[in-house]
Amino acid sequence: MSKSKMHEEKINHDYNERISVILYQYRDSLDISRKDLALMISTTDGIIRQTENRTRKLKITEVLIICAALGIDPNELLKVILS
């Protein structure tokens, strides 16, 4: 694997980590359970758990759906992730 590809994968991994952590912290601060969030976005609590445990990557559409459910401005999430 080339150095540039390895660097790109590290950056992607770092962003995925940040997204998962921030969404977990926000959900937790609102005292919303994984099960409740799963019901809000028509998925399973297992998917939420995998995402928060960083064993599953989120698609951008899933990030937007979760943001809407939790009342997060996606632009603000992006600013935090990039900071």
Residue pairs with C-beta under 8 A, 6 or more apart in sequence:
15 81
16 54
16 57
16 58
17 54
18 80
18 81
19 58
19 63
19 77
19 81
20 51
20 52
20 53
20 54
20 58
22 77
22 80
22 81
23 51
23 52
23 63
23 66
23 70
23 72
23 77
24 52
26 70
26 72
27 34
27 37
27 52
27 70
30 70
32 40
32 70
33 45
34 45
34 48
34 49
34 52
35 45
37 45
37 48
37 66
37 69
37 70
38 44
38 45
38 47
38 48
40 69
41 62
41 65
41 66
41 69
47 56
50 56
51 58
51 62
58 66
63 74
63 77
64 74
66 72
67 73
67 74
67 77
